[in-house]
Amino acid sequence: MKKYLFIVLLVSFSWGQVEEGISYYESGLKKDQRSYENKVANGKWIYWYDNGQKWIEGNYKDGLQVGNWNTWYQNGEKSIEGSYKNNERNGEWTFYKEDGTVYEVKEY
């Protein structure tokens, strides 16, 4: 009985902490999808243009931007790719023209 009660409490407690927010354009297409833990940005965040094309994708950990982040132009070509560490650009970042060609590579 104690083991069962512990599992039920653990599951119900964790459900109360993690939230996912999704908003939509009037057309019904997704506008953004965000994850929170204890009301702090945590997990994958994605934004879309109103034509359904992905715009921005990246991750948060404890409210800070971390890991790989990518952005795209409205035509679907990649715009920027790089990585964050504790909310700051980190390592190599690549910037693209709208036709997909690289116009700058920068080290942070």
C-alpha positions as CSV (number, residue, x, y, z in Angstrom):
1,M,0.0,0.0,0.0
2,K,2.8,2.4,0.8
3,K,4.5,1.7,-2.5
4,Y,1.3,2.4,-4.4
5,L,0.6,5.6,-2.6
6,F,4.1,6.9,-3.3
7,I,3.8,6.2,-7.0
8,V,0.4,8.0,-7.1
9,L,1.8,11.0,-5.2
10,L,4.9,11.1,-7.4
11,V,2.9,11.1,-10.6
12,S,0.4,13.7,-9.5
13,F,3.2,15.9,-8.2
14,S,5.2,15.8,-11.4
15,W,2.1,16.5,-13.5
16,G,1.6,19.8,-11.6
17,Q,5.1,21.0,-12.4
18,V,5.5,20.6,-16.1
19,E,3.4,22.6,-18.5
20,E,3.3,23.0,-22.3
21,G,1.9,26.1,-23.9
22,I,0.7,26.1,-27.5
23,S,-0.8,29.0,-29.3
24,Y,-2.3,29.1,-32.8
25,Y,-2.8,31.6,-35.7
26,E,-6.4,32.4,-36.6
27,S,-6.0,30.0,-39.5
28,G,-5.5,27.1,-37.1
29,L,-1.8,26.6,-37.7
30,K,0.6,26.5,-34.8
31,K,2.2,29.8,-33.8
32,D,4.4,28.6,-31.0
33,Q,5.0,25.7,-28.6
34,R,6.7,26.3,-25.3
35,S,7.6,24.1,-22.3
36,Y,7.8,25.2,-18.7
37,E,8.8,23.6,-15.4
38,N,7.6,25.3,-12.3
39,K,6.6,28.3,-14.5
40,V,10.2,28.7,-15.8
41,A,11.2,28.1,-19.4
42,N,12.5,24.5,-19.6
43,G,12.6,22.3,-22.7
44,K,12.1,22.8,-26.4
45,W,10.6,26.0,-27.7
46,I,9.4,26.2,-31.4
47,Y,7.9,29.1,-33.3
48,W,6.3,29.0,-36.8
49,Y,5.5,31.6,-39.4
50,D,1.9,32.1,-40.3
51,N,2.4,30.0,-43.5
52,G,3.3,26.9,-41.3
53,Q,7.0,27.1,-42.0
54,K,9.2,26.7,-38.9
55,W,10.8,29.9,-37.8
56,I,12.8,29.3,-34.6
57,E,13.7,26.1,-32.6
58,G,15.8,25.9,-29.5
59,N,15.9,24.7,-25.9
60,Y,15.8,26.3,-22.4
61,K,17.1,24.9,-19.2
62,D,16.1,26.7,-15.9
63,G,15.0,29.8,-17.9
64,L,18.3,30.0,-19.9
65,Q,18.9,29.4,-23.6
66,V,21.0,26.3,-24.0
67,G,22.2,23.9,-26.7
68,N,21.5,24.2,-30.4
69,W,19.3,27.0,-31.7
70,N,18.2,27.3,-35.4
71,T,16.2,29.9,-37.3
72,W,14.8,29.7,-40.8
73,Y,13.6,32.2,-43.4
74,Q,9.9,32.2,-44.3
75,N,10.9,30.3,-47.5
76,G,12.2,27.4,-45.5
77,E,15.9,28.1,-46.0
78,K,18.0,28.1,-42.8
79,S,18.9,31.6,-41.5
80,I,21.1,31.0,-38.4
81,E,22.5,28.0,-36.6
82,G,24.4,28.1,-33.4
83,S,24.6,27.0,-29.8
84,Y,23.9,28.7,-26.5
85,K,25.5,28.1,-23.1
86,N,23.8,29.7,-20.1
87,N,22.0,32.3,-22.3
88,E,25.1,33.3,-24.2
89,R,26.1,32.4,-27.8
90,N,28.8,29.7,-27.6
91,G,31.1,28.2,-30.2
92,E,30.6,28.4,-34.0
93,W,27.6,30.3,-35.4
94,T,26.7,30.1,-39.1
95,F,24.6,32.8,-40.8
96,Y,23.0,32.2,-44.1
97,K,21.5,34.3,-46.9
98,E,18.0,33.7,-47.9
99,D,19.2,31.6,-50.9
100,G,20.9,29.2,-48.5
101,T,24.5,30.3,-49.0
102,V,26.7,31.0,-46.0
103,Y,27.6,34.7,-45.6
104,E,29.3,34.6,-42.2
105,V,30.7,32.1,-39.7
106,K,31.5,33.6,-36.3
107,E,33.1,32.1,-33.2
108,Y,31.7,33.1,-29.8
